[in-house]
Amino acid sequence: MSDTAPLGALDGVRIVDLTQMLAGPYCTMLLADQGAEIIKVEPLDGDHTRIIGPYHDDDKLRSFGGYFASINRNKKSIAIDLKRPEGRELVTRLCDGADAVVENYRGGVMDRLGLGYETLHERYPKLVYATIRGFGDWRTGRSPYTDWPAYDVVAQAFGGVMAITGPDKDTPMKVGPGIGDLMPATMCALGIVSAIFRAHKTGKGQFVDVGMVDAILSMCERIVHQHAYTGSVPVPEGNHHPLLCPFGMFPAKDGFITIAAHADTHFPILCRLIGKPEMATDPRFVDVQSRRTHQDAIIDAVSSFTRQRTKQELLAHLGGQVPFAPVNDVRDVFANPHFAARDMVVSVPHPGLDHETRVAGVAIKMTETPGRVRHRAPLLGEHTDEYLSSLGLGGAEIARLRTEKIVA
């Protein structure tokens, strides 16, 4: 981590971040990783993820845990009570010169506080205003569920991904990572950058809205065309693909591996590598459609080979020959040279620890303006004085605001 490293592609972009929990903070983290200045406006008791943990056993301070540390790196924190008129005016003033404001409160909350899109747009016409809500915002299309609250598990269920995930056709299952938050967060980051680009050309900001359930359906685009083109209703397919074979997970002696050798180029190679070259010319497996029709025979043949060998043996034998991967747990990830070479597990300092800990790195790589983890997540209100001073407030005024619990 270094503040002297090359500037990110979004250097000079300022975002006022009114988000909490996962979806909004992950969105602004993506922008921060690429160099944007993120002013994280927290309530006086902080973003609620500060207390979720997990905490390191050696942490003497416990100001925040791993959850907060991971998705709030590269940001600055100012704590303001939005229920107080003076607090709301401070936020409005922070938006002066900002490129965007991002929030993920339930619809109407910011409007009631006088910090909604129309109010800020009238004062700052170039400002981009972005939201992430469970079922979207009424401004872009009023859903009958617009006012419903939502979290990751709700978005996963409503958007369709659970219905195609699971061990068998009768058992839908939640996806492990919080994609109901992470997918809309990623889409919102793209929307914000696109809208800022447009605003810089035209001088006009706009409202950017991502519904969590919409983002999940967009990610599940396959089910839409499957149903529209064939009338089918896709169900969980276990660990294999509904249209391609071999394309899925197979047993190893010490765990599981994945193979995606469905294509005509890779299937003969796989057949040779598992000692069954005759399968490549078998009429049952002559093309992609035929292989899918007779998938059970292929899965049995491949499984018979893989279950007799360890993941490392299969990596040495199949890796680089056909699309292949061992099913890694996080210990494997930490030890794997790929993630080290790609800076995907990054060491960061942590308040209250005498040593560094680690968070996930930046997946978007750029040659001239590399994204990176430049500094740790902030303490609550760590930069309050800095930003209030930038608004022209003196030390005595800042002290008064703190004494009156308008800021922290």
C-alpha positions in Angstrom: 0.0 0.0 0.0 1.3 3.4 -0.9 -0.1 6.9 -1.4 2.8 7.6 -3.8 1.9 4.9 -6.3 0.6 5.9 -9.7 -2.7 7.7 -9.6 -5.8 5.7 -10.5 -7.9 6.2 -13.6 -10.6 8.0 -11.5 -8.1 10.4 -9.8 -9.9 13.7 -9.5 -13.4 12.2 -9.2 -15.1 12.9 -5.9 -18.0 10.8 -4.6 -20.2 11.5 -1.6 -21.0 8.1 -0.2 -24.2 7.8 1.8 -24.3 4.0 1.7 -24.1 1.3 4.3 -23.9 -2.5 4.6 -22.6 -4.3 1.5 -24.1 -3.3 -1.9 -23.5 0.5 -1.7 -20.0 0.3 0.0 -18.9 -2.4 -2.5 -19.9 -0.1 -5.3 -18.0 2.8 -4.0 -15.0 0.6 -3.1 -14.8 -0.3 -6.8 -14.5 3.4 -7.6 -12.1 4.0 -4.8 -9.8 1.2 -5.9 -9.5 3.1 -9.3 -8.5 6.3 -7.6 -11.8 8.1 -6.9 -12.0 10.2 -3.7 -14.8 8.6 -1.6 -16.2 10.7 1.3 -18.0 8.1 3.4 -20.7 9.9 5.3 -21.6 7.7 8.3 -24.1 8.1 11.1 -22.6 9.0 14.5 -22.6 5.3 15.5 -21.1 4.3 12.2 -21.9 2.0 9.3 -23.5 -1.0 11.0 -21.0 -3.3 9.4 -18.3 -1.9 11.7 -19.6 -4.1 14.5 -20.4 -7.3 12.5 -16.8 -8.5 12.5 -15.1 -10.9 12.2 -12.5 -9.5 14.6 -8.9 -10.7 14.7 -8.0 -12.3 18.0 -5.2 -9.8 18.4 -7.3 -6.7 17.8 -7.0 -4.5 20.9 -9.3 -1.7 19.5 -12.1 -3.4 17.7 -13.1 -0.3 15.8 -14.2 -2.4 12.9 -13.8 -6.0 11.7 -12.9 -7.8 8.5 -16.3 -7.1 6.8 -15.9 -3.3 7.1 -12.1 -3.5 6.4 -12.6 -5.4 3.2 -15.1 -3.1 1.4 -14.3 0.3 2.9 -10.6 0.5 2.1 -9.4 3.6 0.2 -12.2 5.7 1.7 -12.4 8.6 4.1 -14.9 8.8 6.9 -16.9 11.8 8.2 -19.6 11.1 10.7 -22.7 13.4 10.5 -26.2 13.1 12.0 -28.6 13.4 9.1 -31.5 13.9 11.4 -30.3 17.3 12.3 -30.8 20.3 9.8 -27.2 21.4 10.3 -26.0 17.9 9.5 -28.0 17.8 6.3 -26.7 21.1 5.2 -23.1 19.9 5.7 -23.8 17.0 3.4 -25.4 19.3 0.9 -22.2 21.4 1.0 -20.0 18.4 0.5 -21.8 17.7 -2.8 -20.5 21.1 -4.1 -17.8 20.1 -6.5 -18.6 16.4 -6.2 -19.1 14.3 -9.3 -21.7 11.9 -7.7 -23.6 11.1 -4.6 -24.5 7.4 -3.9 -27.1 6.1 -1.4 -28.9 2.8 -0.7 -31.5 3.8 1.8 -35.1 2.7 1.2 -36.9 4.9 -1.3 -38.2 8.2 0.0 -35.8 8.4 3.0 -33.4 10.9 1.3 -36.3 12.9 -0.1 -37.8 13.3 3.3 -34.4 14.5 4.6 -34.2 17.1 1.8 -31.3 15.2 0.2 -33.2 13.6 -2.7 -32.3 13.7 -6.4 -34.5 16.6 -7.4 -33.3 18.8 -4.5 -29.6 18.2 -5.1 -30.0 18.3 -8.9 -31.5 21.7 -8.7 -28.6 23.0 -6.7 -25.9 21.1 -8.5 -27.1 20.3 -12.1 -23.9 18.4 -13.0 -24.1 16.1 -10.0 -24.8 12.4 -10.7 -27.2 10.8 -8.2 -27.0 7.0 -7.9 -29.1 4.6 -5.9 -29.2 0.8 -5.2 -32.5 -0.4 -3.9 -34.1 -3.8 -3.7 -36.7 -3.3 -6.3 -35.5 -0.1 -7.9 -36.6 3.5 -7.6 -40.0 4.9 -8.8 -38.2 7.4 -11.0 -37.1 4.8 -13.5 -40.1 2.5 -13.2 -42.5 2.0 -10.3 -42.5 -1.7 -9.2 -45.4 -2.9 -7.1 -42.7 -3.8 -4.6 -40.8 -0.4 -4.8 -41.2 0.2 -1.1 -40.2 -3.3 0.1 -36.9 -3.7 1.9 -34.4 -6.2 0.5 -31.2 -7.9 1.3 -28.9 -10.2 -0.6 -31.0 -13.4 0.0 -34.2 -11.6 -1.1 -32.5 -10.5 -4.4 -31.1 -13.9 -5.1 -34.5 -15.5 -4.6 -36.6 -12.9 -6.5 -34.2 -12.4 -9.4 -34.0 -16.1 -10.3 -30.6 -17.3 -9.4 -31.7 -19.6 -6.6 -34.1 -21.4 -8.8 -31.2 -22.6 -11.0 -28.7 -23.3 -8.2 -28.7 -26.4 -6.1 -27.7 -30.1 -5.9 -30.8 -31.4 -7.8 -33.8 -30.2 -9.6 -35.9 -30.0 -6.5 -33.6 -28.1 -4.2 -32.9 -24.5 -4.9 -30.0 -23.0 -3.0 -28.5 -19.7 -2.1 -25.2 -18.8 -3.8 -22.3 -18.5 -1.4 -21.1 -14.9 -1.8 -23.6 -12.1 -1.5 -24.2 -11.7 -5.2 -27.6 -10.1 -4.5 -25.5 -7.2 -3.2 -22.3 -7.5 -5.2 -23.9 -7.7 -8.7 -26.0 -4.6 -8.4 -23.0 -2.9 -6.8 -20.8 -3.6 -9.8 -23.5 -2.5 -12.2 -24.1 0.7 -10.2 -20.3 1.5 -10.4 -20.5 1.1 -14.1 -23.6 3.3 -14.2 -21.9 6.0 -12.1 -18.8 6.1 -14.3 -21.0 6.2 -17.4 -23.1 9.1 -16.1 -20.1 11.0 -14.9 -18.5 10.7 -18.4 -21.7 12.0 -19.9 -21.9 14.9 -17.3 -18.4 16.0 -18.1 -19.4 16.2 -21.8 -22.8 17.9 -21.4 -22.7 19.5 -18.0 -25.8 17.6 -17.0 -26.0 15.0 -14.2 -28.7 12.4 -14.0 -30.3 9.8 -11.8 -28.7 6.3 -11.9 -30.8 3.5 -10.4 -30.0 -0.2 -10.0 -32.6 -2.6 -8.5 -31.0 -5.5 -6.8 -33.5 -8.0 -8.2 -33.0 -6.5 -11.7 -29.3 -7.0 -11.5 -29.7 -10.6 -10.5 -32.1 -11.3 -13.4 -29.6 -9.6 -15.7 -26.9 -11.9 -14.4 -29.3 -14.9 -15.0 -29.9 -13.8 -18.7 -29.7 -17.5 -19.8 -33.0 -18.4 -18.1 -34.8 -15.7 -20.0 -33.8 -16.9 -23.5 -34.2 -20.5 -22.5 -37.8 -19.9 -21.5 -38.5 -17.5 -24.4 -37.1 -19.7 -27.1 -38.1 -23.2 -25.8 -40.8 -22.6 -23.2 -38.7 -24.5 -20.7 -38.5 -23.6 -17.0 -34.8 -24.1 -16.0 -34.2 -25.9 -12.7 -31.1 -26.5 -10.6 -28.7 -28.7 -12.6 -26.4 -29.7 -9.7 -22.8 -29.2 -10.6 -23.2 -29.7 -14.4 -24.3 -27.4 -17.2 -27.9 -27.6 -18.7 -26.6 -27.2 -22.3 -23.0 -28.3 -22.4 -21.0 -31.5 -21.4 -18.5 -32.1 -20.0 -18.8 -28.8 -18.2 -18.9 -29.0 -14.4 -17.5 -30.5 -11.3 -16.0 -34.0 -10.9 -14.7 -35.9 -7.9 -11.0 -36.2 -7.0 -9.4 -38.4 -4.4 -9.1 -35.5 -2.0 -11.9 -33.1 -3.1 -13.3 -31.9 -6.4 -12.1 -30.4 -9.7 -13.9 -28.8 -12.6 -13.5 -29.5 -16.3 -15.0 -27.6 -19.2 -14.1 -29.7 -22.3 -17.5 -29.4 -24.1 -16.0 -27.8 -27.3 -15.0 -29.9 -30.3 -11.4 -28.7 -29.8 -11.1 -29.9 -26.2 -13.3 -33.0 -26.1 -10.9 -35.2 -28.1 -8.0 -34.0 -25.9 -9.8 -34.9 -22.7 -10.7 -38.3 -24.1 -7.1 -39.0 -24.8 -6.0 -37.7 -21.4 -8.4 -40.0 -19.5 -7.3 -43.0 -21.5 -10.5 -43.3 -23.6 -9.6 -41.9 -27.1 -12.4 -44.0 -28.7 -15.0 -41.7 -27.1 -13.9 -38.9 -29.4 -15.2 -40.8 -32.4 -18.2 -42.4 -30.8 -21.4 -41.3 -32.7 -23.1 -40.6 -29.4 -20.6 -37.8 -28.7 -20.0 -36.4 -32.2 -21.0 -32.8 -31.4 -22.0 -30.4 -28.6 -25.7 -31.4 -28.8 -25.0 -35.1 -28.9 -22.7 -34.9 -25.9 -25.3 -33.0 -23.9 -27.9 -35.7 -24.8 -25.6 -38.5 -23.6 -24.1 -36.6 -20.7 -24.5 -39.3 -18.2 -22.1 -41.6 -20.0 -19.5 -38.9 -20.4 -19.8 -37.8 -16.7 -19.4 -41.4 -15.6 -16.3 -41.9 -17.7 -14.6 -38.7 -16.6 -15.5 -39.3 -13.0 -14.0 -42.8 -13.1 -10.7 -41.3 -14.1 -10.7 -38.2 -11.8 -11.8 -39.9 -8.5 -8.7 -42.1 -8.5 -6.3 -39.1 -8.5 -5.7 -36.1 -6.2 -6.4 -32.6 -7.2 -2.6 -31.9 -7.6 -2.2 -35.0 -9.8 -5.1 -33.9 -12.0 -3.7 -30.4 -12.1 -0.4 -31.7 -13.4 -2.1 -34.1 -15.9 -5.0 -32.0 -17.2 -4.0 -28.4 -16.4 -3.3 -26.3 -19.5 -4.5 -29.2 -21.8 -8.2 -28.6 -21.3 -10.1 -25.9 -19.3 -9.5 -27.2 -15.8 -9.4 -26.0 -12.2 -9.2 -27.6 -8.7 -12.1 -26.5 -6.4 -10.0 -24.3 -4.1 -10.9 -23.3 -0.6 -9.4 -20.1 0.9 -6.3 -21.9 2.1 -5.6 -23.0 -1.4 -6.2 -19.4 -2.6 -3.7 -18.0 -0.1 -1.1 -20.5 -1.1 -1.6 -20.3 -4.9 1.1 -18.5 -6.9 -1.5 -17.1 -9.3 -3.2 -14.9 -6.7 0.2 -13.8 -5.4 1.4 -12.8 -8.9 -1.9 -10.9 -9.5 -1.9 -9.1 -6.1 -5.3 -10.6 -5.3 -4.5 -11.1 -1.6 -3.3 -7.8 -0.2 -1.7 -7.0 3.2 -3.2 -4.0 5.0 -2.6 -2.4 8.4 -5.5 -2.6 10.9 -6.1 -0.3 13.8 -5.6 -2.2 17.0 -3.3 -4.8 15.4 0.5 -4.8 15.7 0.7 -6.6 12.4 -0.9 -6.4 9.0 -3.9 -8.5 7.9 -5.2 -9.3 4.5 -8.1 -8.4 2.2 -9.1 -9.3 -1.3 -7.2 -7.3 -4.0 -8.3 -5.4 -7.1 -9.5 -7.5 -10.0 -9.6 -4.7 -12.6 -6.0 -4.3 -13.8 -4.7 -1.3 -15.8 -1.2 -0.7 -17.2 -1.0 3.1 -16.9 -3.3 3.8 -14.0 -3.4 0.6 -11.9 -6.1 0.3 -9.3 -4.8 -0.7 -5.9 -5.5 -0.8 -2.2 -3.8 2.5 -1.3 -4.8 2.7 2.4 -6.8 0.9 5.0 -10.5 1.4 5.9 -11.0 4.6 8.0 -11.8 4.9 11.6 -15.3 6.4 12.3 -15.1 10.1 11.7 -11.3 9.9 11.0 -11.6 12.7 8.4 -14.4 14.8 9.8 -12.1 17.7 10.7 -10.4 17.6 7.3 -13.6 17.9 5.3 -15.3 20.4 7.6 -12.2 22.6 7.4 -12.4 22.3 3.6 -15.9 23.8 3.9 -14.5 26.8 5.7 -15.4 25.8 9.2 -13.0 26.9 11.9 -11.8 24.8 14.9 -14.3 26.4 17.3 -17.2 25.7 15.0 -16.2 22.1 14.4 -15.8 21.7 18.2 -19.3 23.0 18.7 -20.8 20.7 16.1 -19.0 17.8 17.8 -20.2 18.8 21.3 -23.8 19.1 20.1 -23.4 15.7 18.5 -24.1 16.9 15.0 -20.8 15.4 13.8 -18.3 13.0 15.2 
